[in-house]
Amino acid sequence: MSSSIFWYDYESTGINPRNDRPLQVAGIRTDEELNEIGEPLNLYSRLSADILPHPAACRITGITPQVLQEKGLSEAEFMARIHAELALPGTCGAGYNSLRFDDEMTRYSLYRNFYDPYAREWQNGNSRWDLIDLLRTAYALRPEGIEWPRDEEGRVSLKLEKLTVANGIEHGQAHDALSDVRATIALARLVRERQPKLYDYLFQLRSKHKVMEQIRLLQPLVHVSGRFAGQRSYLAVVLPLAWHPRNRNALIVCDLQAQMQPLLELDAQTLRERLYTRREHLGEGELPVPLKLLHINKCPVVAPLNVLRAQDIARLQLNLQECQARAKLLNDTSAQWQPKLADIYAEEEFAAVADPEQQLYAGFLGERDRRLCEQVRQASAQQLAQGNWGFSDERLPELLFRYRARNFPESLDSNEVARWESFCEERLSNSAAGAPNTLAQFAEALAQELPRANAAEQQVLQQWQDYVQMLRDMWQG
């Protein structure tokens, strides 16, 4: 089985993978030396009548309703094409900020279309990777040979379009999916050429077994993450404390550059409340909780302390003696903090939602339901209409109705057509109904975006305004 990397990028209706939708996907396959293999993928997906994009997304992507109407596939066909690429044996799915956005968009879209949302990430020698953490780590630990752009306030910017300009990389049209994929691959080549050891080391951390090799409980290590601010170069010296009480892929770590008092002195309930309070919302004198989850199945950047050269320690302004002293303190006081961890992380972090399309993380499907989902994907419109599926999972009947309405409208009888029309009207008028944008929200956001738009962007927004007026006439006329 030959190994390859499928670099991919979505343009979408907005920034929330849970209820936004892909509008376009582009992908390019390379070998592990980053040479292109085969033809690029570039697909569009039609929107169903219950979904509106955010005007800011329309302005940024430049995608119009006409393009989607002329070039767009049904979402079922669109996801079949992207899944075939990502699920090819030996494939590493990769992108730029893909773990937090594109992979989540893929999971929710696969789930909506009756695929296993996770299998393509690990079955048949498959994996996933995110270039943004490679750039964060290069900036923190091996910045030589790469130009690091700054924003207006002098802070480093790791935006793809800024990095490509600073490093003389051809980017075409930023926020066009195919241009962004080519720019991502070019950036990967740059880091691989300038810092080959770093590149190879991080590429290996796709494997959680490789990550595990670096972890020893109560022994400090270096951790790079977007959760740490750019001012500290996204880096922290952390101490692995314990494994998560419910999630076997999550490790609880403590930031040794923070104050330990909250962990040692506060009770578990207070710690839990403060842990999920944004730093700017903490009361005066309240210290943040120095805990963080490190997910071994999300390609985390972990490394031994000896990766820190003398010049790195000086540039990062690290006080390793203080970190070691805090690590010793935690070792000596484990009886104080250890019992609190199970209580702090006892409950699910996912807020309950009523919309089954957003309930991806509400539980795994049983084996029988998984087999039925496979049959749904292979069924014709006629079979979908006639099938008495008998799902066990209560999410699936409603998902199937929407799947049929969006992808096989000819499978609906007259009662189901009326039900679908009522559903669309509700989604576009009630913000609690689960769609990314209502008609009113679109109009309000459009009024904000139009003054910021240039002439070309205003044309795009005008086309979407016409499209929305058509929907308004259809549902409210």
KOLDOKE-176844 format. One record per atom (N, C-alpha, C): residue in three letters; x, y, z. Coordinates in steps of 0.05 Angstrom, whole numbers, plus 5000, padded with zeros to 4 digits. Layout:
N
ALAXYZ ...
This chain:
477
MET501749765000 MET500050005000 MET501850255000 SER501550424980 SER503250664978 SER501950884995 SER503651035009 SER502751255026 SER502651515009 SER500651675015 SER500451935001 SER499052135020 ILE499252385012 ILE497952605028 ILE495852725010 PHE493352745019 PHE491252885005 PHE490853155019 TRP491853365006 TRP491653635017 TRP488953755008 TYR487353845027 TYR484653945019 TYR483854185035 ASP481854325023 ASP480854575035 ASP477954625027 TYR476354705046 TYR473554775040 TYR473255085038 GLU471455175021 GLU470155435025 GLU467355375033 SER466255525052 SER463755445064 SER461955685069 THR459555625080 THR457555835085 THR458155995110 GLY460155915125 GLY460856055150 GLY463055905165 ILE463355975190 ILE465755875205 ILE465055665226 ASN462555575227 ASN461755375247 ASN461255105233 PRO463054915235 PRO462654655221 PRO460154505229 ARG459154565253 ARG456854425264 ARG454354475247 ASN453954715238 ASN451454765223 ASN451954905196 ASP454355005191 ASP454955115164 ASP455354885144 ARG455554965118 ARG455654755097 ARG458054815078 PRO459254605067 PRO461254655047 PRO459954765021 LEU461254965009 LEU460455064983 LEU462354954961 GLN464854924968 GLN466954834949 GLN468954674964 VAL470054474951 VAL472454334962 VAL474454304940 ALA476954334947 ALA479154284928 ALA481154104942 GLY482353924927 GLY484353744938 GLY486453674918 ILE488853634928 ILE491153544911 ILE492553324926 ARG493153104912 ARG494552884925 ARG497552904918 THR499152874939 THR502052864934 THR503252604947 ASP505652534939 ASP507052334954 ASP508252464979 GLU509652314995 GLU510652425020 GLU513052615016 GLU514052614991 GLU516152814984 GLU514853064972 LEU512253074972 LEU510653304964 LEU510653354934 ASN511053144919 ASN510653154889 ASN507753084883 GLU506553244865 GLU503653204859 GLU503252934845 ILE501052804852 ILE500252554839 ILE497452594829 GLY496952524804 GLY494252524793 GLY493152804789 GLU490552814783 GLU489153074777 GLU488053204802 PRO488153464803 PRO486853604826 PRO483853564827 LEU482753564850 LEU479753554854 LEU478853844859 ASN476653914846 ASN475454184851 ASN472454164846 LEU470954154868 LEU468054104866 LEU466454314881 TYR463954354871 TYR462154534885 TYR459754374894 SER458454474915 SER456054344926 SER453754534926 ARG451454444916 ARG449054614916 ARG448054634945 LEU446854864951 LEU445554894977 LEU442654804976 SER441754674997 SER438854614999 SER437354855007 ALA434654845004 ALA432955085008 ALA432755175037 ASP433855025056 ASP433755115084 ASP436355245093 ILE438255275075 ILE440955365083 ILE441655635069 LEU442455825085 LEU443456085075 LEU446356125084 PRO448056225066 PRO450856295075 PRO450856555090 HIS452956595105 HIS453356865118 HIS454457055097 PRO453457295095 PRO454557485074 PRO457557525076 ALA458757505099 ALA461657535101 ALA463057315086 ALA461957065088 ALA463056845073 ALA462756885043 CYS460456995035 CYS459957045006 CYS462057244996 ARG462557455011 ARG464457665003 ARG467257555001 ILE468057385020 ILE470757275021 ILE471257074999 THR469356894995 THR469756674975 THR469156764947 GLY467356954943 GLY466657034916 GLY464856834901 ILE463956624916 ILE462256424903 ILE459356524902 THR458156504878 THR455456604874 THR453356384873 PRO450756444876 PRO448756234873 PRO448756114845 GLN449456284825 GLN449456184797 GLN451655964794 VAL453956014805 VAL456155814804 VAL455255554816 LEU453955564839 LEU453055324853 LEU450855184837 GLN449155344824 GLN447055224808 GLN448155084783 GLU450155204771 GLU451255104746 GLU453254874751 LYS454854904771 LYS457054704775 LYS456654524799 GLY454654594816 GLY454454454842 GLY453254174839 LEU454353994856 LEU453253724859 LEU451253724882 SER449653514884 SER448153484909 SER450153424931 GLU449353484956 GLU451253434977 GLU452053144980 ALA450152964974 ALA450752674976 ALA452952604956 GLU452752704931 GLU454752634911 GLU457352774917 PHE457253024927 PHE459553184935 PHE461153034956 MET459752934977 MET461152794998 MET462152524990 ALA460752394971 ALA461752134961 ALA464452174947 ARG464752394932 ARG467252454918 ARG469552514937 ILE469052684957 ILE471152764976 ILE471852524994 HIS469852365001 HIS470352135018 HIS472051925004 ALA471551894978 ALA473151694962 ALA476151774963 GLU476752034962 GLU479552124963 GLU480752084991 LEU479252175011 LEU480352165038 LEU480551875049 ALA478751695039 ALA478751425049 ALA480551235034 LEU481851335013 LEU483651164997 LEU485851055016 PRO486350785016 PRO488250675035 PRO490950815034 GLY492150865057 GLY494750985059 GLY494751295057 THR492351415058 THR492051705055 THR492351845081 CYS493952055081 CYS493952255103 CYS492452495094 GLY490152555106 GLY488652795099 GLY489853035113 ALA490553245098 ALA491953475110 ALA490953735099 GLY491453945115 GLY490654215106 GLY491854425124 TYR490754665122 TYR491754885139 TYR489554965158 ASN489954915184 ASN487854935204 ASN485654735199 SER486454505188 SER484454305180 SER483354145204 LEU484954105225 LEU483953945247 LEU481554085261 ARG481654345263 ARG479554495276 ARG477254575258 PHE477854595232 PHE475654675214 PHE474954475192 ASP476754425174 ASP476054255151 ASP475353965159 ASP476953855178 ASP476253585187 ASP473553575202 GLU472953785217 GLU470353795230 GLU468153825209 MET468553985189 MET466654015167 MET466153745154 THR468353595150 THR468153335137 THR466553145155 ARG467153135181 ARG465752955199 ARG462753005199 TYR461953265203 TYR459153325204 TYR457753265177 SER459153315155 SER457953275128 SER457752975122 LEU459752815130 LEU459552525127 LEU457252415144 TYR457052505168 TYR454952415187 TYR452152475175 ARG451852715164 ARG449252795152 ARG448552615128 ASN450652515115 ASN450252355091 ASN450752055094 PHE450451965119 PHE450351685126 PHE452951535122 TYR455251675125 TYR457851555125 TYR458851535154 ASP460651345159 ASP462051345185 ASP463751595185 PRO463351775204 PRO464852035204 PRO467752015211 TYR468651785222 TYR471351765232 TYR473151565218 ALA471951365205 ALA473551135195 ALA475751225176 ARG475151415159 ARG477251495139 ARG479751615152 GLU479551695178 GLU481751815191 GLU483851615201 TRP482951355204 TRP484851165217 TRP484850885204 GLN482750815190 GLN482750545177 GLN484650535154 ASN485550285148 ASN487250235125 ASN489850395123 GLY491050445147 GLY493550595147 GLY493150895143 ASN490750995146 ASN490251275141 ASN490851445166 SER491151705162 SER491851885184 SER490952165175 ARG491452365193 ARG490852635186 ARG493052815199 TRP493353055188 TRP495453235196 TRP494653525190 ASP495853715205 ASP495153995202 ASP497654155200 LEU497954295178 LEU500454455174 LEU500754685193 ILE498454785203 ILE498655035220 ILE500354985244 ASP500254745256 ASP501854685279 ASP504854655272 LEU505354565248 LEU508154565238 LEU509254855237 LEU507655045227 LEU508555325226 LEU508855445254 ARG506955385272 ARG507155475299 ARG509855375312 THR510455125307 THR512855005319 THR515355115307 ALA515355155281 ALA517655275267 ALA518155555279 TYR515955705282 TYR516255975293 TYR517455975321 ALA516455775338 ALA517255765366 ALA520155655369 LEU520755445354 LEU523255295359 LEU525355315338 ARG524555345312 ARG526555345291 ARG525755555270 PRO525855815278 PRO524756025260 PRO526556095236 GLU529055995236 GLU530956065216 GLU530155975188 GLY530556145168 GLY530056075141 GLY527156125131 ILE525456235149 ILE522756295141 ILE522156585150 GLU520756725133 GLU519957005139 GLU517256995155 TRP517157135177 TRP514857135194 TRP513457405193 PRO511057425180 PRO509657675176 PRO508457775203 ARG508058035205 ARG506858155228 ARG504258295221 ASP502458315239 ASP499958465234 ASP500458755241 GLU498258915240 GLU498559205244 GLU499559275272 GLU499059095291 GLU499859145318 GLU502559015325 GLY503958915304 GLY506558805309 GLY506658515318 ARG504358385319 ARG504258105328 ARG504657925304 VAL505957695309 VAL506357505287 VAL503657415276 SER503457385250 SER500957285238 SER501557025222 LEU500056815229 LEU500456565215 LEU498156515195 LYS496856735186 LYS494856705165 LYS496156615139 LEU494856425126 LEU496056305102 LEU496856515082 GLU494956705076 GLU495556905055 GLU497857095063 LYS498257145089 LYS500457315097 LYS503157165096 LEU503156915103 LEU505556755102 LEU506556715073 THR504656675055 THR505456635027 THR506656885015 VAL505457115021 VAL506557365011 VAL509357415022 ALA509657375048 ALA512257435062 ALA514457255051 ASN513757015042 ASN515756815034 ASN515856785003 GLY514556974989 GLY514656974960 GLY513456734946 ILE511256624959 ILE509856394948 ILE507456484932 GLU507256374908 GLU504956434891 GLU502356334904 HIS500356504906 HIS497956424920 HIS495456454903 GLY495656564879 GLY493256604863 GLY491156764878 GLN488756664878 GLN486556814892 GLN486156694920 ALA486956834941 ALA486556734968 ALA483556694973 HIS482956484987 HIS480156394994 HIS478756274969 ASP480356214948 ASP479356014929 ASP480555754938 ALA478855544940 ALA479855294953 ALA482255184939 LEU482355174912 LEU484655054899 LEU487155224902 SER486855484901 SER489155664906 SER490255624934 ASP488455594954 ASP489355554981 ASP490855284985 VAL489855084971 VAL491254814973 VAL494054834961 ARG494254954938 ARG496954984926 ARG498855144944 ALA497755354956 ALA499355524974 ALA500255364999 THR498455195009 THR499055025032 THR501354835026 ILE501154705002 ILE503254514994 ILE505954654991 ALA505854894979 ALA508355054975 ALA509555125002 LEU507855195021 LEU508855255048 LEU510055015061 ALA508854775058 ALA509954525068 ALA512654475056 ARG512954525030 ARG515554485017 ARG517654665029 LEU516854915034 LEU518755115045 LEU519855015072 VAL518054935090 VAL518854845117 VAL520554595114 ARG519754415097 ARG521154155093 ARG524054205083 GLU524254415066 GLU526954485055 GLU528654625076 ARG527454815091 ARG529054975110 ARG529454845137 GLN527554685145 GLN527754545172 GLN526854255169 PRO528454095154 PRO527553815148 PRO527153645173 LYS528853665193 LYS528553495217 LYS525953555232 LEU525453815234 LEU522953895247 LEU520553795232 TYR520553825205 TYR518353725189 TYR517953425193 ASP520053275191 ASP519852985193 ASP518852895221 TYR519753035241 TYR518952965269 TYR515953015272 LEU515053245263 LEU512153305267 LEU510453135250 PHE511353065226 PHE509752885208 PHE509352615222 GLN511352525237 GLN511052275251 GLN508952285274 LEU508552525285 LEU506652555307 LEU503652525298 ARG503252465272 ARG500552385263 ARG499752135278 SER501651965285 SER501151715299 SER500951755329 LYS498751685341 LYS498551725370 LYS500551555385 HIS501451335372 HIS503551165386 HIS506151315387 LYS506751475366 LYS509151645367 LYS508951865388 VAL506551965390 VAL506052175411 VAL506452055439 MET505351805442 MET505651675468 MET508551625477 GLU510251585457 GLU513051535463 GLU514351775477 GLN513252015473 GLN514352265484 GLN513252325512 ILE511152175520 ILE509652255545 ILE510352075568 ARG511152195590 ARG511452065616 ARG509952235636 LEU508152115651 LEU506752265672 LEU508652395691 LEU508152645698 LEU509652795718 LEU512552845709 GLN513052835683 GLN515652915672 GLN515153145652 PRO516453375655 PRO515853605638 PRO516553555609 LEU515053685591 LEU515653675563 LEU514753945550 VAL515653985525 VAL514954215510 VAL512454165494 HIS510554345494 HIS508054315480 HIS507454575464 VAL506954545438 VAL506154775422 VAL503254745414 SER501654955416 SER498854935411 SER497755215406 GLY495655235389 GLY494255485384 GLY492855585409 ARG492555415430 ARG491355505455 ARG493155695471 PHE495755685464 PHE497655875477 PHE497956115459 ALA498156345470 ALA498056595455 ALA500556625437 GLY500156775416 GLY502456835398 GLY504656985412 GLN503957145433 GLN506057295448 GLN507957115461 ARG507156865468 ARG509056675480 ARG509856465459 SER509556535433 SER510356365411 SER508956095411 TYR506456095421 TYR504755855420 TYR505955625436 LEU507855675453 LEU509355465466 LEU509055475496 ALA509055235509 ALA509055225538 ALA510654985546 VAL511955005570 VAL513054765583 VAL510754665601 VAL509954415596 VAL507654305611 VAL508454045626 LEU506753985645 LEU507153735661 LEU504753555657 PRO505053315645 PRO502853135643 PRO502053035670 LEU499453085678 LEU498553015705 LEU497152745706 ALA495352695687 ALA493652455688 ALA492152425662 TRP491152185657 TRP489452145634 TRP486552225641 HIS485152315621 HIS482352405624 HIS480652175635 PRO478852225654 PRO477252005665 PRO475451865645 ARG474651995623 ARG472851865604 ARG473951835576 ASN475652025568 ASN476652035540 ASN479451925540 ARG479851675530 ARG482451545532 ARG484551685513 ASN483651855496 ASN485552005478 ASN486352275489 ALA485352345513 ALA485952615524 ALA487652595549 LEU489752755549 LEU491652765571 LEU491353035585 ILE491053045611 ILE490853295626 ILE493753385632 VAL494353635623 VAL497053745628 VAL496754005642 CYS498954075656 CYS499054335671 CYS501154515659 ASP500454765655 ASP502254965644 ASP504155055666 LEU506654975664 LEU508655035685 LEU509555325684 GLN508655485665 GLN509355765664 GLN507155935677 ALA505155805688 ALA502855945701 ALA503055905732 GLN501456055746 GLN501356025775 GLN499855765783 MET500955625803 MET499855375812 MET497655405833 GLN497455635846 GLN495655665869 GLN492755575863 PRO491555645840 PRO488755565836 PRO488455255838 LEU490255105826 LEU490054815826 LEU490354705854 LEU492154825869 LEU492654715896 LEU490654805917 GLU489555045913 GLU487955165935 GLU484855155931 LEU483955155905 LEU481155175900 LEU479854895900 ASP477254885905 ASP475854625904 ASP475154565874 ALA474354315869 ALA474054215842 ALA471854375827 GLN469654435841 GLN467454575828 GLN468354855819 THR469754995836 THR470755265829 THR472755245806 LEU474455045808 LEU476455015786 LEU475054965759 ARG472954795760 ARG471554725735 ARG470254975724 GLU468855135741 GLU467555375731 GLU469655575719 ARG471855605733 ARG473955795724 ARG475355695699 LEU475655425697 LEU476955315673 LEU475455385647 TYR472855395649 TYR471155455625 TYR470355745624 THR471655925639 THR471156215638 THR473456335622 ARG472756495602 ARG474856625586 ARG476456815604 ARG479056825598 ARG480956975615 ARG480057265620 GLU478957395598 GLU478157675601 GLU475657705619 HIS474257475624 HIS471857495641 HIS472357415670 LEU474857345677 LEU475557285704 LEU475357535721 GLY474557505747 GLY474457725765 GLY477157835772 GLU477258075783 GLU479758195791 GLU481158015812 GLY483657955807 GLY485257785825 GLY484857495821 GLU483057415803 GLU482557125798 GLU484657025778 LEU486156825786 LEU488156705768 LEU486956495751 PRO487856475725 PRO486756255708 PRO487655985718 VAL486055775712 VAL486855505719 VAL488955405699 PRO491255305708 PRO493355245689 PRO493154965676 LEU490654865672 LEU490254605661 LEU489454625631 LYS490154415616 LYS489454395588 LYS489254105581 LEU487554045561 LEU487453775550 LEU489253755526 LEU490753535525 LEU492453485501 LEU491353225489 HIS490453245464 HIS489153015451 HIS491152865434 ILE491752615442 ILE493952465428 ILE493152385400 ASN490552395393 ASN489552325366 ASN489152565348 LYS490152805357 LYS489853045341 LYS492653165334 CYS494552985329 CYS497253065321 CYS498453285339 PRO498353255365 PRO499353465382 PRO502453495380 VAL503353735383 VAL506253785383 VAL507353745411 VAL508853535415 VAL510153485441 VAL513053415435 ALA514853505453 ALA517653455449 ALA519153465476 PRO521353325478 PRO522853335503 PRO524153615507 LEU524753675532 LEU525853935539 LEU528453995524 ASN529953785516 ASN532553835504 ASN532353935475 VAL529853975465 VAL529654105438 VAL530154405441 LEU530054505466 LEU530454795471 LEU533454855472 ARG534354995451 ARG537155085451 ARG537455335468 ALA539955405475 ALA540355635492 ALA539155885480 GLN539455915453 GLN538356155440 GLN535256145440 ASP534055905440 ASP531155885441 ASP530155975469 ILE531455875489 ILE530755945517 ILE530856245521 ALA532956375510 ALA533156665513 ALA531056805497 ARG530656725472 ARG528656855454 ARG525856825465 LEU525256595476 LEU522556535486 LEU522156635515 GLN524356735527 GLN524356835554 GLN523256625574 LEU524256385571 LEU523356165588 LEU525156155613 ASN523856115636 ASN525256065661 ASN524955775668 LEU526855605658 LEU526555325661 LEU526855235690 GLN528455385706 GLN528755325734 GLN526155345749 GLU524655565742 GLU522055605754 GLU520055375746 CYS520155295720 CYS518455075711 CYS519154825726 GLN521754765729 GLN522554515743 GLN521654525772 ALA521854765784 ALA521054795812 ALA518054745815 ARG516454845796 ARG513554795797 ARG512854505792 ALA514454375774 ALA514054085770 ALA514553935795 LYS516654005810 LYS517253865835 LYS515053915856 LEU514054165856 LEU511854235875 LEU509454055869 LEU508754025844 LEU506453855837 LEU506953565843 ASN509353465839 ASN510053195847 ASN509653155877 ASP510553355892 ASP510453335922 ASP507653365933 THR505853495918 THR503153555929 THR500953405914 SER501653185901 SER499653045885 SER497152975900 ALA497352925926 ALA494952855942 ALA493053095943 GLN493953335939 GLN492253575939 GLN490653605914 TRP491953565891 TRP490653625865 TRP489553375851 GLN490653145856 GLN489852905840 GLN486852845842 PRO485752835867 PRO482952765869 PRO481052965855 LYS481953205850 LYS480253415838 LYS479853365808 LEU481853235795 LEU481753215766 LEU479353065755 ALA478652845769 ALA476352685759 ALA473752855761 ASP473553025782 ASP471153195784 ASP471153415764 ILE473453535759 ILE473653755740 ILE472753665712 TYR473653425705 TYR473053325677 TYR470853105677 ALA469153115697 ALA467152905700 ALA464952915680 GLU464153155671 GLU461853175654 GLU462653225625 GLU460753165607 GLU461253215578 GLU461553515574 GLU463453585555 GLU463853865548 GLU461953955526 PHE460553765513 PHE458753835491 PHE456053925501 ALA455254165494 ALA452654265501 ALA450554105486 ALA448354045499 ALA446153895486 ALA444854065464 VAL444253955441 VAL442854095420 VAL440553925411 ALA438354065402 ALA435953915395 ALA436153815366 ASP437653945349 ASP437753875320 ASP439453625316 PRO438253415305 PRO439853165302 PRO442253195283 GLU442153385265 GLU444453435247 GLU446853535262 GLN446353645286 GLN448553755302 GLN449353565325 GLN448253325325 GLN448653135347 GLN450752925340 LEU452652995323 LEU454852815315 LEU456152685340 TYR456752855360 TYR458152755384 TYR456352655406 ALA453852605400 ALA452052505420 ALA452252205425 GLY454052075410 GLY454451785413 GLY454951645387 PHE456351415389 PHE456951255365 PHE454551095357 LEU454251045331 LEU452150865321 LEU452750575327 GLY450750415332 GLY451050135336 GLY451749995309 GLU452649745311 GLU453549605287 GLU451149565267 ARG448849505277 ARG446549465259 ARG445849715245 ASP445749945259 ASP445150205246 ASP447350275226 ARG449850205232 ARG451950265213 ARG451550125186 ARG450649875189 ARG450149715164 ARG447749835149 LEU445749925164 LEU443450055151 LEU444250315137 CYS446050465149 CYS447050715137 CYS448350655110 GLU449850435109 GLU451150355084 GLU449050305062 GLN446850165071 GLN444750105051 GLN443350365042 VAL443050555060 VAL441850815053 VAL443450945031 ARG446050955034 ARG447851085014 ARG447650944987 GLN447150694987 GLN447050544961 GLN444250534949 ALA442250634964 ALA439450604955 ALA438750814933 SER437050734915 SER435950914895 SER433751084908 ALA432751284893 ALA430651454904 ALA428151284909 GLN427551094892 GLN425250914895 GLN425550744920 GLN427950634924 GLN428450464948 GLN428350634974 LEU429350884972 LEU429151064995 LEU426251125003 ALA424551154983 ALA421751214988 ALA420250975000 GLN421050734991 GLN419550504999 GLN420650375025 GLY423150435031 GLY424550295053 GLY423250345080 ASN422950125095 ASN422250145124 ASN424750075139 TRP426250285147 TRP429050235155 TRP429350125183 GLY427550205201 GLY427750085228 GLY430250145243 PHE431150395242 PHE433650475256 PHE433150445287 SER435350385301 SER435250385330 SER435850665341 ASP437750805328 ASP438551065338 ASP436451275331 GLU435551425350 GLU433351615346 GLU434051855329 ARG436651895324 ARG437452125306 ARG436952055277 LEU436951805269 LEU437151725241 LEU434551765225 PRO432151715236 PRO429751755219 PRO429552045209 GLU430052245226 GLU429852525217 GLU432052585197 LEU434452485203 LEU436752525184 LEU436052405157 LEU434752175156 LEU433952055131 LEU431952215116 PHE429952325130 PHE427952495116 PHE429352735103 ARG431152865117 ARG432453095106 ARG434353015083 TYR435652795086 TYR437452685065 TYR435952645039 ARG433552525042 ARG431852475018 ARG430952735006 ALA430052925023 ALA428953175013 ALA431053334998 ARG433553335008 ARG435653494996 ARG436853364972 ASN437153104972 ASN438652964951 ASN436852804932 PHE434552724941 PHE432752564924 PHE429852664928 PRO429352914920 PRO426653024925 PRO424452864912 GLU425152724890 GLU423152554877 GLU422252324894 SER423652264916 SER422852044933 SER420652124953 LEU419952384954 LEU417952474974 LEU415152454963 ASP413252364979 ASP410452384971 ASP409352654978 SER406852704972 SER405752984975 SER405753075005 ASN405252895023 ASN405352965052 ASN408153045060 GLU410152895050 GLU412952945057 GLU413853205044 VAL412853265020 VAL413553525007 VAL412553755025 ALA410153735034 ALA409053945052 ALA410653965078 ARG411453735088 ARG413053725113 ARG415753865108 TRP416953805085 TRP419553925079 TRP419354235075 GLU417254325062 GLU416854605058 GLU416454755084 SER414954625102 SER414454735129 SER417054745144 PHE418654535141 PHE421254525155 PHE423154755145 CYS423254795119 CYS424955005108 CYS424055275118 GLU421455325117 GLU420455575126 GLU421155635155 GLU420955425172 GLU421655445200 GLU424555505204 ARG426255375189 ARG429155405191 ARG430055685183 LEU428655805163 LEU429456065153 LEU428156295169 SER426456225188 SER425156435203 SER425756425233 ASN426556195242 ASN427056155271 ASN429956085276 SER431356255290 SER434256215294 SER434855975312 ALA432855875327 ALA433255645344 ALA432855385329 ALA432155395303 ALA431455155289 ALA433855005277 GLY436355115280 GLY438654965273 GLY440155045248 ALA438955215231 ALA440355295206 ALA442455515213 PRO444555545196 PRO446655735202 PRO445656025202 ASN443756095184 ASN442756365183 ASN439756375175 THR438256545188 THR435456585180 THR435456815160 LEU433156855147 LEU432757075128 LEU433357345142 ALA432457375166 ALA432857635181 ALA435857665188 GLN437157455196 GLN440057475203 GLN441657535178 PHE440857415155 PHE442257475130 PHE442057775123 ALA439657875125 ALA439158155118 ALA440758345136 GLU440858285162 GLU442358445181 GLU445358445175 ALA446358205170 ALA449258175164 ALA449958305137 LEU448158285118 LEU448558405092 LEU448958705094 ALA447258825111 ALA447459115115 ALA450159195126 GLN451359015142 GLN454059075153 GLN456259025133 GLU455958825116 GLU458058755097 GLU458158925072 LEU455859025063 LEU455859185038 LEU457759425039 PRO457759585060 PRO459459815061 PRO462459745060 ARG463159495069 ARG465959415070 ARG466859295043 ALA464959245025 ALA465559085001 ALA466559264979 ASN468459164963 ASN469259304938 ASN467259244916 ALA467759344892 ALA465659324871 ALA465059034864 ALA467158874861 ALA466758584854 ALA465258444876 GLU465958504901 GLU464658374924 GLU461658464926 GLN461158714919 GLN458458804920 GLN456658664899 GLN457858594876 GLN456458444856 GLN455658164866 VAL457658044880 VAL457057774892 VAL454857794912 LEU455057994929 LEU452958024950 LEU450258084938 GLN450158244916 GLN447658304903 GLN446358044892 GLN447957864881 GLN446857614871 GLN445657444894 TRP447057444917 TRP445957304939 TRP443457434950 GLN443457704949 GLN441057844958 GLN438657774940 ASP439057754914 ASP436957674896 ASP435957384902 TYR437957214907 TYR437256934914 TYR435556914939 VAL436357074959 VAL434957074985 VAL432157184981 GLN431857384964 GLN429257494959 GLN427457284946 MET428557124929 MET427056904916 MET426156714938 LEU427856644957 LEU427056464978 LEU424956594996 ARG425256845001 ARG423356995018 ARG420556985005 ASP420557024978 ASP417957024964 ASP416756744965 MET418556544963 MET417656264962 MET416356184989 TRP417756255011 TRP416756155037 TRP414956355052 GLN415256605046 GLN413556805060 GLN411556945042 GLY411756875016 GLY410057024997 GLY407156975001 
